[in-house]
Structures are given as C-alpha cells and as structure tokens.
Amino acid sequence: MVFADLFFIYLFIPLCLLCYFLAKSINAKNAVLLIFSLIFYAWGEPVWVVMLIGYAYLNYKCGLLIGRSRNKPAAKHALLLAVIVDLGVLGVFKYSGFFVENLNALLHISIPVPQIRLPIGISFYTFQTLSYTIDCYRNKVKVQKSYSRFLLYVSMFPQLVAGPIVRYSTIAAEINHRSVSQADFAAGLTRMIRGIGKKVIIANSMSTIVTGCFGAADQGYPGVKTVSALGAFLGATAVALQYYFDFSGYSDIAIGLGRIFGFHFDENFDYPYICKSITDFWRRWHISLSSWFRDYVYIPLGGNRRGLKRQCINIMIVWALTGFWHGASWNFMLWGVYFGVLLLIEKLFLLKRLEKLPFWVGHIYALFLVIIGWGIFHFDDLGALGKFFGALFCLNGNPFSSEITRNILSGNIFLLIAAVLFSFPIVPAIRKKMIKTEKGYYLANSLTIVLNVAILIISSLMLVNNTNNPFLYFRF
C-alpha cells in the first residue's frame, strides 16, 4: 500500500482515524495504530511482515538484556547480536546479489546469483532498530519493556517504508502519553495534503521530463547518448526536482500523519535547494539519514576529535556507506564518494572562501554540483552514466541544443517554473507575513483550506487512472 493511492486516502486513513478516535485509552489507541500498521505493511508485503515482527522482537529482547546487564559483558554481547543480525539480514537481502555478481566478474566464475526480492522499508526500519539498541547501550533512552509498544515504534505506518528515520528517543514519551489538539489535527492534515500534492502533481509530472530527455530506465535509457548537452542538464535538473518533491512529499505525509495521531517527528527536509554550499545542502537534505550516520558512524570513528587526516578518512568512510545504503549499485557508491570529496574540499579550504563571497555565487556553485550529483544517482547502469557525462559535455558528438530539447522545455516551462518556485520557502514566507495581523491570519487560514481542497481534488483526478504510483525511495 502506498500513500499516493485513492484507496489509502479515501478508505484506509478515514477508517483508521475513526477507530483511533473512538478508542478511549492510550493502550487502545496504540492497539489500533499497531493493527493498521501491520495491515498497511502486509498489504504489499504479506510474507515479510513476519520478518518485521521478528526483527522487532529480537531488538526488543536485546534492549531488555542491555537494561538488565548495564555495565556487564552481557550488555555488550546483546548489542553485538542486534548489530550483527540487523546488518546481516539487511546485507543478505540488499547486497548479496551485488557481491556475487561482482565476484563472478572479478574471478571469472559462475556462482548462482541470489534472486531475493528486497522487503520494502528494510533500510529504514533496520536503522531505527539499530539506533534503539545502540542508544539503550549508551544509556541515552530508557528500555521499552512492552513489546507491543516497541513493535508500534518499529512498524508505525506513517514512516515505516520510506522514512524519515525516526529515533526512539524522539517519540518515546509520546508512545506512552500523547494528545491531539484541533491545531495539531489541522496542521497534520495540511502537511499530509501538501505531501500528496508534491508527489502526485509535481514529482510524477517531473518524471515525464526525465523520460523525455533520457528514455525509460527499463529500456536502457535509449535517449541518453543522443540527447543534447542542454537536454542532459535539463534532464538532470528534472531528476533533482523529481527526487526532492517525491521524497520530501513522502516525508510531509509521514510527518503530517504522525501529527494527526499525536506524534511529532523531526523534520527531514529544510528547503535544500536554497543551499549556498554542499555542506549546507547536506544539512538540509534527508536530515534523518545524515544525522544518523553522524551519530552512529562518524562520531564513533572519532569525529572531529582526531587529527585532520583522520577526519578526512572518517568523512570518506561515512559517504561511501551513505552511497551504498541507497542501493547495491556502483553508481550509488560513486554518488557517495562524489559528495564525500566535495565535502572534503569544502572542509579543507573552500567553505571559508565561499562564506566571503556573495550568496548567489555559492548558490549557483552548489546547485550545479548537486544537479550533476543527481545525474550520477539516476543512472544505475554505468554505461548509461558514461553516456550522460558524454552528452553533458558534448563528447558524444551531440549538439549543445536540439529541437527535441527545445520542445520538452517549451512544453513544460510552466511546470518547471512552478517546481523551482515551490522548492524555495516562498509560501511559508508569504504566510508568515500575512499572519502578523488578525485579518491576515484569518485570510491565510481561509486560503490554506481552499488550497488544501484544490490540491486534494487535482491529486485525486490525476490518481484515477494511475494504478501504480510508488515513491522512488521505496527501492532503497
């Protein structure tokens, strides 16, 4: 089941909300959420829901053992067991085929390549369970003694399959005690509808530009070799906008739904395309993932406490892992290393110089490099990736521009302008200015209601004939 689906919007959510608000006690509300979360996951993953339950049980028991054996060897053994099993299961499902394929190519052997379907959301809930057991060991959170409440944390459907990566410490208190005010419900509903609009209206429309420039992935990107240089850059820009509106749209829906049920998830995106450096970009993009690698990989490796050489090594390790987390493909590794190198360059000397320059210089510099990075991210076939760079710099014998590129640009110019504008905090700035007066406050709220209705109607109409509408981050 996916968020951008008429069944989810008009049947699953209303039924869930009805049962939830009819429930009186917090235990009953938690039970409703847990049942609907397991139904949500089992809807598309009927086999792997059992693994999800077992995954949660193992980490729950390890947490209990850590709590009972504080400062004893058993606590460390429990932590190691959780880490080994969590990462081991993730490795088998996500990376076994990749390693076997590369081993066959390297040694010229023919080991059968495992054909294992990746359970949806495993990368996200693995990191959630890991953060819980590690934080228990560090004594940063209290051990959850109720398995059902811990299972609710792991399986909660708003953030289960594509994040944000919600740490137990963020919602520990709200699992036991929470309330939903009228303002919370309204803000959550608005956030959810905005996320649906981002995905259905903008992200899905961006995908047509990407396909027009490069061709479809399942057809081997047939247009990537002959696309003009301007078309290659236009396609990469569309990829950047598509991923932003797709993933931030999902995060908006998750955060909004959480708010409706009384949970306050941390922000996952902070208008990353207003960045003035690559460092600034990664403070704003997929914040829950960046902060996870910072707290559970970078800092344990030594962080900034050691010498500059060691810091540089730590940064490259983190970014190689960040790339690999996104998928078992060499382009993701290249993508991670690409940004790792850029961050190193900024750390060593460039960032201080950028801070002295006008904002627009750093902004153009950062956006250009980010767009190139999304080109690397998009092409999981290295041959197609090479052709992309060849097209981008006119090395394929292709022209700077072409009639096809001009037609795509002219046919989608208003969509592109709208996408660019909405990727900047223009709407929040207008609202902030309006609500300074009482009249403006009521006008802003009225406009919000009108926009919510319009977005929901337009999104629903666009979903009528769209039966397959997964979010891009489902495959990670």
GUBALO-482433 format. One line per field, with one value per residue (C-alpha): residue number from 1; residue in one letter; chain; x, y, z. Coordinates in nm, 4 decimals, padded with zeros to 6 digits. Example, Ala and Ser with C-alpha at 12.3 -4.5 7.8 and 13.67 -1.06 7.14 Angstrom:
BEGIN
k: [1:2]
r: [A:S]
c: [A:A]
x: [01.2300:01.3670]
y: [-00.4500:-00.1060]
z: [00.7800:00.7140]
This chain:
BEGIN
k: [1:2:3:4:5:6:7:8:9:10:11:12:13:14:15:16:17:18:19:20:21:22:23:24:25:26:27:28:29:30:31:32:33:34:35:36:37:38:39:40:41:42:43:44:45:46:47:48:49:50:51:52:53:54:55:56:57:58:59:60:61:62:63:64:65:66:67:68:69:70:71:72:73:74:75:76:77:78:79:80:81:82:83:84:85:86:87:88:89:90:91:92:93:94:95:96:97:98:99:100:101:102:103:104:105:106:107:108:109:110:111:112:113:114:115:116:117:118:119:120:121:122:123:124:125:126:127:128:129:130:131:132:133:134:135:136:137:138:139:140:141:142:143:144:145:146:147:148:149:150:151:152:153:154:155:156:157:158:159:160:161:162:163:164:165:166:167:168:169:170:171:172:173:174:175:176:177:178:179:180:181:182:183:184:185:186:187:188:189:190:191:192:193:194:195:196:197:198:199:200:201:202:203:204:205:206:207:208:209:210:211:212:213:214:215:216:217:218:219:220:221:222:223:224:225:226:227:228:229:230:231:232:233:234:235:236:237:238:239:240:241:242:243:244:245:246:247:248:249:250:251:252:253:254:255:256:257:258:259:260:261:262:263:264:265:266:267:268:269:270:271:272:273:274:275:276:277:278:279:280:281:282:283:284:285:286:287:288:289:290:291:292:293:294:295:296:297:298:299:300:301:302:303:304:305:306:307:308:309:310:311:312:313:314:315:316:317:318:319:320:321:322:323:324:325:326:327:328:329:330:331:332:333:334:335:336:337:338:339:340:341:342:343:344:345:346:347:348:349:350:351:352:353:354:355:356:357:358:359:360:361:362:363:364:365:366:367:368:369:370:371:372:373:374:375:376:377:378:379:380:381:382:383:384:385:386:387:388:389:390:391:392:393:394:395:396:397:398:399:400:401:402:403:404:405:406:407:408:409:410:411:412:413:414:415:416:417:418:419:420:421:422:423:424:425:426:427:428:429:430:431:432:433:434:435:436:437:438:439:440:441:442:443:444:445:446:447:448:449:450:451:452:453:454:455:456:457:458:459:460:461:462:463:464:465:466:467:468:469:470:471:472:473:474:475:476]
r: [M:V:F:A:D:L:F:F:I:Y:L:F:I:P:L:C:L:L:C:Y:F:L:A:K:S:I:N:A:K:N:A:V:L:L:I:F:S:L:I:F:Y:A:W:G:E:P:V:W:V:V:M:L:I:G:Y:A:Y:L:N:Y:K:C:G:L:L:I:G:R:S:R:N:K:P:A:A:K:H:A:L:L:L:A:V:I:V:D:L:G:V:L:G:V:F:K:Y:S:G:F:F:V:E:N:L:N:A:L:L:H:I:S:I:P:V:P:Q:I:R:L:P:I:G:I:S:F:Y:T:F:Q:T:L:S:Y:T:I:D:C:Y:R:N:K:V:K:V:Q:K:S:Y:S:R:F:L:L:Y:V:S:M:F:P:Q:L:V:A:G:P:I:V:R:Y:S:T:I:A:A:E:I:N:H:R:S:V:S:Q:A:D:F:A:A:G:L:T:R:M:I:R:G:I:G:K:K:V:I:I:A:N:S:M:S:T:I:V:T:G:C:F:G:A:A:D:Q:G:Y:P:G:V:K:T:V:S:A:L:G:A:F:L:G:A:T:A:V:A:L:Q:Y:Y:F:D:F:S:G:Y:S:D:I:A:I:G:L:G:R:I:F:G:F:H:F:D:E:N:F:D:Y:P:Y:I:C:K:S:I:T:D:F:W:R:R:W:H:I:S:L:S:S:W:F:R:D:Y:V:Y:I:P:L:G:G:N:R:R:G:L:K:R:Q:C:I:N:I:M:I:V:W:A:L:T:G:F:W:H:G:A:S:W:N:F:M:L:W:G:V:Y:F:G:V:L:L:L:I:E:K:L:F:L:L:K:R:L:E:K:L:P:F:W:V:G:H:I:Y:A:L:F:L:V:I:I:G:W:G:I:F:H:F:D:D:L:G:A:L:G:K:F:F:G:A:L:F:C:L:N:G:N:P:F:S:S:E:I:T:R:N:I:L:S:G:N:I:F:L:L:I:A:A:V:L:F:S:F:P:I:V:P:A:I:R:K:K:M:I:K:T:E:K:G:Y:Y:L:A:N:S:L:T:I:V:L:N:V:A:I:L:I:I:S:S:L:M:L:V:N:N:T:N:N:P:F:L:Y:F:R:F]
c: [A:A:A:A:A:A:A:A:A:A:A:A:A:A:A:A:A:A:A:A:A:A:A:A:A:A:A:A:A:A:A:A:A:A:A:A:A:A:A:A:A:A:A:A:A:A:A:A:A:A:A:A:A:A:A:A:A:A:A:A:A:A:A:A:A:A:A:A:A:A:A:A:A:A:A:A:A:A:A:A:A:A:A:A:A:A:A:A:A:A:A:A:A:A:A:A:A:A:A:A:A:A:A:A:A:A:A:A:A:A:A:A:A:A:A:A:A:A:A:A:A:A:A:A:A:A:A:A:A:A:A:A:A:A:A:A:A:A:A:A:A:A:A:A:A:A:A:A:A:A:A:A:A:A:A:A:A:A:A:A:A:A:A:A:A:A:A:A:A:A:A:A:A:A:A:A:A:A:A:A:A:A:A:A:A:A:A:A:A:A:A:A:A:A:A:A:A:A:A:A:A:A:A:A:A:A:A:A:A:A:A:A:A:A:A:A:A:A:A:A:A:A:A:A:A:A:A:A:A:A:A:A:A:A:A:A:A:A:A:A:A:A:A:A:A:A:A:A:A:A:A:A:A:A:A:A:A:A:A:A:A:A:A:A:A:A:A:A:A:A:A:A:A:A:A:A:A:A:A:A:A:A:A:A:A:A:A:A:A:A:A:A:A:A:A:A:A:A:A:A:A:A:A:A:A:A:A:A:A:A:A:A:A:A:A:A:A:A:A:A:A:A:A:A:A:A:A:A:A:A:A:A:A:A:A:A:A:A:A:A:A:A:A:A:A:A:A:A:A:A:A:A:A:A:A:A:A:A:A:A:A:A:A:A:A:A:A:A:A:A:A:A:A:A:A:A:A:A:A:A:A:A:A:A:A:A:A:A:A:A:A:A:A:A:A:A:A:A:A:A:A:A:A:A:A:A:A:A:A:A:A:A:A:A:A:A:A:A:A:A:A:A:A:A:A:A:A:A:A:A:A:A:A:A:A:A:A:A:A:A:A:A:A:A:A:A:A:A:A:A:A:A:A:A:A:A:A:A:A:A:A:A:A:A:A:A:A:A:A:A:A:A:A:A:A:A]
x: [00.0000:00.1262:00.0256:-00.0438:-00.3358:-00.7099:-00.7746:-00.5312:-00.6592:-01.0337:-01.0733:-00.7694:-00.6996:-01.0651:-01.1265:-00.8052:-00.8899:-01.2433:-01.1194:-00.8378:-01.0507:-01.3242:-01.0626:-01.0566:-00.7364:-00.3799:-00.3425:-00.6472:-00.5201:-00.1808:-00.3521:-00.5468:-00.2316:-00.0388:-00.3105:-00.3490:00.0307:00.0687:-00.2212:-00.0583:00.2717:00.1161:-00.0924:00.2135:00.4481:00.2343:00.5401:00.7851:00.5520:00.6513:01.0163:00.9331:00.7677:01.0649:01.3096:01.1363:01.1223:01.4971:01.5853:01.3263:01.4809:01.8331:01.7200:01.5814:01.9066:02.1086:01.8882:01.9272:02.3034:02.4150:02.7993:02.8327:02.9685:02.6165:02.5085:02.7847:02.7009:02.3353:02.4360:02.6700:02.3970:02.1494:02.4022:02.5229:02.1720:02.0280:02.3126:02.3430:01.9786:01.9987:02.3170:02.1644:01.8505:02.0015:02.3600:02.4101:02.3232:02.5517:02.8504:02.8012:02.7717:03.0926:03.2724:03.1754:03.3001:03.6267:03.7187:03.5508:03.3379:02.9678:02.8245:02.4432:02.3257:02.0649:01.7321:01.5940:01.3197:01.4028:01.1444:01.0040:01.1372:01.4056:01.6782:01.4700:01.3437:01.6873:01.8394:01.5570:01.6101:01.9877:01.9549:01.7329:01.9681:02.2743:02.1028:01.9968:02.3593:02.4736:02.2054:02.0502:01.6998:01.5014:01.4435:01.0916:00.9503:00.6345:00.6876:00.3649:00.4733:00.8179:00.6598:00.4410:00.7564:00.9172:00.6095:00.4182:00.2827:00.3362:00.7147:00.7590:00.8551:01.0398:01.1230:01.2045:01.4267:01.2528:01.4650:01.3048:01.4163:01.2057:00.8729:00.9400:00.7308:00.4512:00.4115:00.3043:00.1281:00.0018:-00.2924:-00.4153:-00.5423:-00.7547:-00.4483:-00.2383:-00.5003:-00.5377:-00.1616:-00.1111:-00.3875:-00.2476:00.1001:-00.0307:-00.2263:00.0739:00.2859:00.0335:00.0355:00.4161:00.4219:00.1257:00.1180:00.4863:00.7102:00.5098:00.4993:00.8785:00.9226:00.7804:01.0571:01.3212:01.1886:01.1658:01.5327:01.6868:01.4310:01.2963:01.5311:01.3770:01.4564:01.8218:01.7872:01.7785:01.7947:02.0872:02.3537:02.1987:02.0410:02.1850:02.4059:02.1218:01.8864:02.1227:02.1352:01.7576:01.7062:01.9386:01.7582:01.4259:01.5725:01.6797:01.3312:01.1604:01.3552:01.3030:00.9264:00.8893:01.0860:01.0034:00.6412:00.6560:00.8202:00.5475:00.2775:00.4571:00.5129:00.1561:00.0047:00.2235:00.0954:-00.2652:-00.2010:-00.0170:00.3440:00.5960:00.8560:01.1662:01.1894:01.3572:01.3956:01.4652:01.4442:01.7790:01.7868:01.8387:02.1812:02.4946:02.7405:02.7458:02.7902:02.4768:02.2887:02.3532:02.2358:01.9014:01.8550:01.7374:01.8304:01.7338:01.9802:02.2660:02.2282:02.2077:02.5432:02.6891:02.5840:02.6300:02.9246:03.1180:03.1377:03.2223:03.5036:03.6480:03.4515:03.6363:03.8313:04.1301:04.3727:04.2728:04.3905:04.1715:03.8745:03.9116:03.9215:03.6122:03.4232:03.5024:03.4003:03.0685:02.9935:03.0893:02.8460:02.5815:02.6024:02.5933:02.2933:02.0901:02.1375:02.3543:02.4902:02.8213:02.6583:02.5411:02.8954:03.0223:02.7499:02.8538:03.2237:03.1447:02.9768:03.2380:03.5142:03.3197:03.2639:03.6332:03.7308:03.4949:03.6205:03.9873:03.9725:03.6753:03.3978:03.5709:03.6197:03.2575:03.1365:03.3170:03.1520:02.8005:02.5264:02.4380:02.7907:02.7809:02.4204:02.4968:02.8104:02.6217:02.3177:02.5314:02.7270:02.4132:02.2407:02.5444:02.5281:02.1656:02.2696:02.5121:02.2382:01.9852:02.1816:02.2276:02.3875:02.7492:02.7393:02.4392:02.6122:02.9154:02.6888:02.5197:02.8504:02.9440:02.6174:02.6511:02.9908:02.9185:03.1598:02.9143:02.9097:02.5796:02.4851:02.4560:02.0806:01.8274:01.4681:01.3664:01.5195:01.3507:01.0144:01.0487:01.1499:00.8758:00.6116:00.6983:00.8245:00.5427:00.5747:00.9487:00.8998:00.6378:00.8608:01.1571:00.9449:00.7901:01.1356:01.2059:01.0342:00.8138:00.4755:00.5862:00.7346:00.4070:00.2049:00.4410:00.3945:00.0153:-00.0491:00.1070:-00.2381:-00.5667:-00.7283:-00.4291:-00.4364:-00.7948:-00.7256:-00.4199:-00.6204:-00.9012:-00.6552:-00.4971:-00.8347:-00.9024:-00.5568:-00.5923:-00.9213:-00.7781:-00.4656:-00.6711:-00.9130:-00.6367:-00.4328:-00.7360:-00.8186:-00.4588:-00.4671:-00.7883:-00.6132:-00.2800:-00.2764:00.0985:00.2306:00.5212:00.7538:01.1071:01.2654:01.0721:01.3530:01.6138]
y: [00.0000:00.3475:00.6935:00.8313:00.5987:00.6617:00.3548:00.4820:00.8404:00.7754:00.4404:00.3318:00.6657:00.7555:00.4061:00.4214:00.7677:00.6596:00.3598:00.5618:00.8458:00.6092:00.4351:00.5901:00.4794:00.5196:00.1402:00.1097:00.3862:00.2158:-00.1132:00.0495:00.2059:-00.1207:-00.3261:-00.0769:-00.0511:-00.4274:-00.4347:-00.1484:-00.3369:-00.6791:-00.5295:-00.5233:-00.7491:-01.0395:-01.2626:-01.0090:-00.8765:-01.1854:-01.0861:-00.7320:-00.8677:-01.0961:-00.8138:-00.6012:-00.8883:-00.9543:-00.5889:-00.5649:-00.8623:-00.7262:-00.3957:-00.5741:-00.7656:-00.4453:-00.2826:-00.5762:-00.6100:-00.2482:-00.2224:-00.6006:-00.8120:-00.9402:-00.5882:-00.5670:-00.9163:-00.8171:-00.5063:-00.7060:-00.9622:-00.6924:-00.5139:-00.8357:-00.9692:-00.6356:-00.5588:-00.9246:-00.9520:-00.6192:-00.7355:-01.0652:-00.9078:-00.5947:-00.6742:-01.0493:-01.0403:-00.7404:-00.9087:-01.2372:-01.0619:-00.8680:-01.1746:-01.3667:-01.0823:-01.0477:-01.4164:-01.5314:-01.7853:-01.8694:-01.8708:-01.8564:-01.5025:-01.4935:-01.3555:-01.2156:-00.9553:-00.6624:-00.6152:-00.2629:-00.0321:-00.2665:00.0002:00.2398:00.0133:-00.1507:00.1872:00.2557:-00.0691:-00.0168:00.3341:00.1986:-00.0774:00.1482:00.4249:00.1691:00.0598:00.4229:00.4749:00.7576:00.6092:00.4036:00.0441:-00.0160:-00.3024:-00.3513:-00.5492:-00.4196:-00.0591:-00.1297:-00.3043:00.0041:00.2205:-00.0019:-00.0644:00.2663:00.3013:00.6772:00.6353:00.2588:00.2132:00.5313:00.7295:00.9678:00.7569:00.8230:00.7560:00.6013:00.8963:01.1292:00.9599:00.7509:00.9753:01.0074:00.6300:00.6297:00.9671:01.1954:01.4096:01.5648:01.9214:02.0740:02.2737:01.9554:01.7799:02.0751:02.1217:01.7487:01.7292:02.0291:01.8774:01.5436:01.7013:01.9137:01.5989:01.4242:01.7250:01.7285:01.3646:01.3399:01.6818:01.7760:01.4695:01.2459:01.5241:01.5694:01.2043:01.2719:01.5299:01.2831:01.0132:01.2602:01.3526:01.0143:00.7481:00.4901:00.3002:-00.0392:00.0295:00.1089:00.4905:00.4892:00.8683:00.9389:00.9031:01.1418:01.3970:01.7460:01.8991:02.1304:01.8315:01.6362:01.9236:01.9717:01.6004:01.6079:01.9166:01.7360:01.4371:01.6701:01.8213:01.4829:01.3320:01.6362:01.6526:01.2737:01.2149:01.5378:01.4721:01.1324:01.2892:01.5563:01.2882:01.0885:01.3917:01.5106:01.1718:01.1481:01.4874:01.3763:01.0789:01.2909:01.2174:01.4876:01.3509:01.5549:01.7469:01.5612:01.8401:02.2101:02.3543:02.2044:02.3889:02.7235:02.5961:02.8077:02.5156:02.1370:02.1345:02.3464:02.1178:01.8125:01.9958:02.0340:01.7135:01.3851:01.5181:01.1983:00.9916:01.2434:01.2800:00.9001:00.8480:01.1371:00.9986:00.6258:00.6134:00.9410:01.0238:00.6636:00.6676:00.9688:01.2507:01.5811:01.4834:01.3431:01.4959:01.6364:01.3269:01.1018:01.3372:01.3167:00.9363:00.9317:01.1576:00.9333:00.6201:00.7807:00.8937:00.5632:00.3976:00.6637:00.5917:00.2158:00.2473:00.3785:00.0663:-00.2211:-00.0489:00.1158:00.4440:00.4885:00.4292:00.6854:00.9264:00.8899:00.9307:01.2293:01.4163:01.2971:01.4519:01.7772:01.7975:01.7338:02.0121:02.2500:02.1434:02.1861:02.5279:02.6154:02.6732:02.9682:03.1329:03.0736:03.2432:03.5615:03.5691:03.6953:03.4411:03.3911:03.2728:02.9914:02.9144:02.8660:02.6660:02.4349:02.3832:02.2996:02.0343:01.8966:01.8596:01.6760:01.4532:01.3653:01.2653:01.0146:00.8954:00.8433:00.6137:00.2757:00.1481:00.2684:00.2642:00.4972:00.7116:00.7485:00.8488:01.1037:01.2757:01.2488:01.4180:01.6812:01.7954:01.7327:01.4377:01.2068:01.4219:01.5640:01.9323:02.1858:02.2087:02.0334:02.0591:01.7776:01.9607:02.2873:02.1102:01.9458:02.2771:02.4823:02.2196:02.2058:02.5553:02.6486:02.3161:02.3723:02.7297:02.6154:02.3315:02.5640:02.8229:02.5640:02.4251:02.7598:02.8768:03.1300:03.0086:02.9948:03.3437:03.4808:03.3131:03.4416:03.7933:03.7590:03.6299:03.9358:04.0937:03.9428:03.9966:03.8456:03.5461:03.4590:03.5211:03.2937:03.0156:03.0534:03.0347:02.7261:02.5497:02.6442:02.5278:02.2001:02.1245:02.2173:02.0055:01.7076:01.7325:01.7715:01.4886:01.2607:01.3253:01.2513:00.9263:00.7938:00.6172:00.5698:00.2227:00.2015:00.5026:00.4034:00.6552:00.6483:00.5855:00.2579:00.0843:00.1908]
z: [00.0000:-00.0841:00.0374:-00.3108:-00.3717:-00.3690:-00.1541:00.1090:00.1020:00.0997:00.2786:00.4814:00.6512:00.7311:00.8737:01.0768:01.2119:01.3015:01.5002:01.6556:01.7880:01.9064:02.1210:02.4675:02.6391:02.5153:02.5078:02.2830:02.0538:02.0330:01.9513:01.6665:01.5251:01.5534:01.3811:01.0980:01.0620:01.0240:00.7752:00.5843:00.5542:00.4925:00.2116:-00.0125:00.1874:00.3242:00.3683:00.5059:00.7743:00.9755:00.9402:01.0509:01.3656:01.4338:01.3670:01.6261:01.8768:01.8552:01.9146:02.1915:02.3738:02.3192:02.4673:02.7739:02.8185:02.7887:03.0526:03.2932:03.2367:03.2485:03.2513:03.2221:02.9323:02.8607:02.7589:02.5010:02.3757:02.3332:02.1410:01.9147:01.8499:01.7473:01.5240:01.3576:01.2933:01.1776:00.9381:00.8376:00.7348:00.5517:00.3770:00.2626:00.1220:-00.0258:-00.1225:-00.1682:-00.5402:-00.5947:-00.4274:-00.6114:-00.9488:-00.8887:-00.7541:-01.0687:-01.2889:-01.0941:-01.0691:-01.3928:-01.2096:-01.2226:-00.8725:-00.8979:-00.8268:-00.5480:-00.6674:-00.3429:-00.3509:-00.1244:00.1529:00.1327:00.4020:00.5365:00.5084:00.7166:00.9937:01.0244:01.1065:01.3528:01.5437:01.5392:01.6817:01.9605:02.0769:02.0478:02.2450:02.5078:02.5390:02.5646:02.8304:02.6255:02.6284:02.8751:02.7734:02.6419:02.8496:02.6405:02.3201:02.1650:02.2175:02.0757:01.7750:01.7273:01.7175:01.4532:01.2386:01.2629:00.9092:00.8516:00.8448:00.8029:00.4398:00.3392:00.6486:00.7922:01.0180:01.3482:01.6554:01.9590:02.1733:01.9560:02.0286:02.3420:02.5650:02.3067:02.2768:02.6414:02.6663:02.3909:02.2929:01.9704:01.9681:01.6946:01.5837:01.5674:01.3566:01.1179:01.0815:01.0264:00.7661:00.5789:00.5846:00.4568:00.1696:00.0744:00.0596:-00.1637:-00.3975:-00.4089:-00.5124:-00.7482:-00.9114:-00.9288:-00.8841:-01.1174:-01.3785:-01.3485:-01.4383:-01.7866:-01.8466:-01.7278:-01.9592:-02.2461:-02.2063:-02.1259:-02.2053:-01.9620:-01.7299:-01.8149:-02.1811:-02.1120:-02.1324:-02.5157:-02.5475:-02.3171:-02.5866:-02.8363:-02.6046:-02.6409:-02.3728:-02.2709:-02.2675:-02.0428:-01.7966:-01.8215:-01.7530:-01.4524:-01.3203:-01.3593:-01.1728:-00.8902:-00.8681:-00.9016:-00.6131:-00.3952:-00.4422:-00.4305:-00.1118:00.0704:-00.0286:00.1408:00.4462:00.4586:00.4521:00.7224:00.9461:00.8876:00.9700:01.2775:01.3917:01.3401:01.5708:01.8279:01.7284:01.6470:01.4061:01.3332:01.0056:00.7206:00.4624:00.5082:00.1566:00.0457:-00.2879:-00.1179:-00.0115:-00.0517:-00.0339:-00.0479:00.3292:00.3614:00.1220:00.3387:00.6471:00.4699:00.2651:00.4226:00.7657:00.9485:00.7423:00.7596:01.1353:01.1759:01.0030:01.2007:01.5406:01.4815:01.2398:01.2150:01.5858:01.6924:01.4333:01.6120:01.4517:01.4745:01.7843:01.5987:01.3520:01.0141:00.8263:01.0373:00.9960:00.6187:00.6313:00.8526:00.6114:00.3147:00.5075:00.6028:00.2491:00.0895:00.3323:00.2646:-00.1061:-00.0509:00.1827:-00.1100:-00.3177:-00.4345:-00.7431:-00.8297:-00.9241:-00.5638:-00.4421:-00.6934:-00.5816:-00.2182:-00.2958:-00.5187:-00.2352:00.0128:-00.1977:-00.2371:00.1379:00.1990:-00.0394:00.1376:00.4796:00.3848:00.2225:00.0014:00.2566:00.4234:00.0837:-00.0168:00.3017:00.1973:-00.1468:-00.2310:-00.1604:-00.5270:-00.6133:-00.3576:-00.4522:-00.8236:-00.7415:-00.5045:-00.7283:-01.0316:-00.8407:-00.6755:-01.0129:-01.1507:-00.8441:-00.9137:-01.2653:-01.1100:-00.8758:-01.1543:-01.3859:-01.2207:-01.5402:-01.5629:-01.9421:-01.9415:-01.6789:-01.9058:-02.1941:-01.9696:-01.8959:-02.2614:-02.3578:-02.0859:-02.2177:-02.5895:-02.6055:-02.7836:-03.0934:-02.9775:-03.0191:-02.7389:-02.8023:-03.0246:-03.1393:-02.9030:-02.6068:-02.7032:-02.7389:-02.3978:-02.2412:-02.4051:-02.3312:-01.9626:-01.8904:-01.6508:-01.4666:-01.4251:-01.3048:-01.0529:-00.9319:-00.8846:-00.7011:-00.4676:-00.3862:-00.2196:00.1038:-00.0732:00.0557:00.4239:00.3883:00.2477:00.5223:00.7925:00.6631:00.6359:00.9885:01.1538:01.1576:01.2737:00.9335:00.7589:00.9971:00.9048:00.5360:00.5467:00.7134:00.4578:00.1705:00.3270:00.3310:-00.0322:-00.1407:00.0515:-00.1219:-00.4626:-00.4138:-00.2987:-00.5926:-00.8528:-00.6995:-00.6867:-01.0520:-01.1504:-00.9495:-01.1058:-01.3932:-01.2157:-01.0595:-00.9898:-00.8034:-00.5740:-00.4155:-00.5547:-00.2141:-00.1772:-00.3674:-00.1124]
